[in-house]
């Protein structure tokens, strides 16, 4: 068995140095915008902060997508234009559905700033199906103890979204979605479910192999449809599994906006520039402005 037998595409992330920490972005890239509904895949950190330091992601807008925040370590305080104020810590899930438009911020909470702290997270965006793109915005938080955990064979897998290994997470999905956090002990292994249309695995830390083929860390491997394989580790590793149903219509991405319609992106750009989006109660004194020219973050196709 070779890597080509198992993997359709290998994606090396683009690394953005934000000063206090680095973000490794695997999706979207030229040639592949999505894996299932996943249209954005970031690993943030790991990073260390001294007392008095932290992260401040100022208020910014989204449309026609859902964001998923999953913490490995540390905490974020989420606020949005619905009036939500929610602390998210390791193992829990924040699902924010932008729909027709939402504004949110993510900041280090005071308890994290008061001491030396660490931050490590995976942040993803999910495209919404055509019929749901302009739905009303929504937010839900699911604590870590509500997410199913599969434990055995030297592997411990937390199901973040969808159905895997006979269990289903309670997090809302708008399209068929699979998403899991797999922690492999030394010598451990777990089968990768072949059912989803599109799947990808990402080694967030440590080492892992697929049917004996070594995988590199911080690389997104898009698996061939239908292949059955077993994920293993020699010294221990942490792997994210994501994917779901293949979308029939393409998605356009510009800055923080996603849509099946290019003109909708431009309308959202004009609306944010004119401050026609709703504001965040208690966090409305600053914002991230519209980028001038092509955004350095994402803009496809």
N, C-alpha and C positions, 0 to 999 in steps of 0.2 A: 504494500500500500504506500503510495506517495502522496505528497501534499496536493498535487494536481487531481488526484482521484477523489479527494475530499472537499477541496476548496474551489469555488468558482472565481473568487476575486480576493486579493489581499490589499488592504488599504492601510497605508501609513499615515497617521494623523498629522495635521498641521499644528504646530505648537505656537501658542500665543503667550508671550511673556508679559504678564500684567503687573510686573514689579514685585508685588508681595507674593504672588504665586503664579504657576503656569497652568494653562488650559490646553489639553490635547484634544483636538477636534477631528473625528473620523468621518462624520457625515454632516452635511452633504459634500461630495467631491465631484469634480468633472467626471462624467461617465457613470456615476451612481448617486442618485439623489436620495433613494430610499431603500430600506430593508423592511419589508412588510410596511406597517404604518410609520416606522421610525424614520424621521427625516433629519434628525439632528442628534448627534451622539458626542458628548463631551466628558472627559475625565478632568475634574478640577482638583489640582493638588497632586500629591499631598504637600501641605505647607505648614510651617510653624510660625507662630506670632508671639511677640513679647507682650507683656502686660500693657494695656492701653492701645493695642493694635487690633485690627480686624478687617472685615470685608464690608464694603458699602456699594452694593449694586443699586444705583439710584433708580427712581421710577422710570419705567419704559413700557411701551405698549406691545401687544400681540394681537393677531387676528387669525381665525380659521385653523387653529391648532390647539393641542393640549400639551402642557409642559409637565414633565415628571421629574421631581427632585428626590434623589435617594442618597442619603448620607452614609459614608463609611465611618467617618469620625468627625467630631465637632458638631456645630449646630448653626442653623440659619433662623432668623426671624423673618417670616413671610408676611407682607402686607399687600392688599390689593384694593382696587376701586369698588369691590363689592362690600368693603368694610371688614374683610377678613384680617385677623391678626393671629398667626399660628407659628409656634415654635416647632421646628422639625429637628429631630436628633437621629442618631445612628439607627438604622434598621427600619425606620418609618418611611412612609410615602406621602408626598404632597402631589396631588393631581390638580392642576389648574387648567380649566377649559376656557380658552379665550373666546371661541365662537365669533360673534360679530364684533367683539372688541373688549379688551380688558387692559388695565395698567397695574403693574406690581413692582415691588422692590424686595430685595433680599439683603439683609444686613446681619452682621455678627451681633448677637444679643449682648446686653451689658454683662451678664454673668461670664461670658467668654472673654470679653475685653478686660475684665478686672484681673485676669491672671494670664500667664503663658498658656497658649492653646494651640490646637492643631485643627486642620481642615482637610477633609478628603471626601469627594462626592462624585457621583455620576449624574449628569443632567441630560435629559433627552427631550425631544419634541416629537409628538405624534401628529401626523396629518389627520384631519377629520374627513370622513367620507363626504362625497359631494353634497348629499342631502342634509348633512349636519354642520356644514362649514359656518353658516350664519345663525347657529343656535344661540340661545341666551348663555352668557358666560356663567361659569359655576366653579366651585372649589370644594375639594374634599381632602381630608387628612385621615390616613389609616395608620394606626399605631403598629409597632413591630409585633406585638403579641397577637394581632389579628391576622397576620400573614402566615399561611401554611409553611411549615418547614419539613423537608424530607431529610431524614438523618439515618445514614447507614453506609456501609462499605467504605468508610473513611472519607465520606463526603457529607456536607451539610448544605442543603440548597433551600434558600428562601424564595418562594414564588411571589414575585412583586405584582405581576399582572397575568391574567389568563389562566389556562389550565395546562398543567404539566405533571407527569408522574402520578396521575390519578387524583390530584388535588386542584382546587381552584381558589385563586385569590379574590377577596371581596372588592378590590378596586374596580371602579367603573371602566369599561372598555367600549369604544364606539365602532371598532372593527375588530376582527379576530386578531388577538395580540398575545404573544408570549414574551415574558420578561422574568429573569431569575438571577439571583446572586448565589453563585456556587463557591463554597469554600472547601478546598481539598486538603486533607491531611496528608503527610508523607505516605506514599504508597496507596493513597485513596483513589477511587474511581466512581464514575456515574455515567449511565447511558444518556445520550442526547436524543430526545424525542424527535422522530422524523416527520411528524404530522404537518407542521406549518408550511405554507407555500414558500416563504423565504425565511432564512435564519442566519444569524451571525454570532460569532463568539469573540470575546475580547478579554485577553489576559491582563487584568488590572494590576496584578502583583504576583510575585513568586514565579513558579514554573508550572507548565501544563503541556500535555501532549494529547493528540487526537488519534486514536488507534495506533499509538506508538510513534506518531510523527510529531516531533517537537514543535511547539508554537512559541513565537517571540512575544515578549511583553509589549503592551501598548500598541498592538496591531489588531485591526478589525478583520477577521476572517469571515467572508461570506461563503456559507456552505453550499454545496451542490444540492439541488432539490432532491428530497427523498432519501439521502444517504443515511445509513445507520452507523453510528460510531460511539466509542466510549472515550470519555474525557478522563485522563489520569494525571497524577503528579508524582514526582520523585521526592522533592523536599517540601511540598506544600505550595498551594497557590490559590488565587482568587480570580474567578472567571465570571464574566457577565454573558448571559445568553439572551438574545433579543430577536424579534421577528414577528411574523404573522402573515395575514393575507396580502397578496400582491394587489396593489391598486391598479385599476384599469385605466384611469386618467392620470396624466402627469401633474406634478405640483411645481409651482414656481416659488422661489424664495428670494426675498430682498430684505436685508437687515433682520429685523425681528418678526417679519411678516411672512406668512405662508398662505398660498391660495391656489386653487385650480385655474384662476383667472388672473392674467397679468394686470388688467386694468384695476382689479380690486386692490392689488398691492400699491398701485400709484394713488388710489383714493385714500388708502390708509396712511400713506406718506403725507399727503396733503392735510389729512385730518389731524395727524400728530403735530405737524408744523404749525397748524392754526390752533392747536390746543383744544380740539373738539372732542377728544377722548375724555371720559370721566376721570376725576382725580382720586387719589388715595386719601381717605380721611386720616389726618394726623401725620401724613408724609407727603405734603404737596408744595413744599418750599423749593424743591430742586427737581431736575429731571435730566435725562440723557437726550440731547438734541438729535435731530435727524442728521445722519452723516452727509457730508458734502461729497458728491461724486459717488464712486462705487464703494460700498462698505467694505472694510477690511475683514469683517467677520464672514458673512455668507451672502452669496448672490448667485443663484442658479435657477434655471439655465440662462 
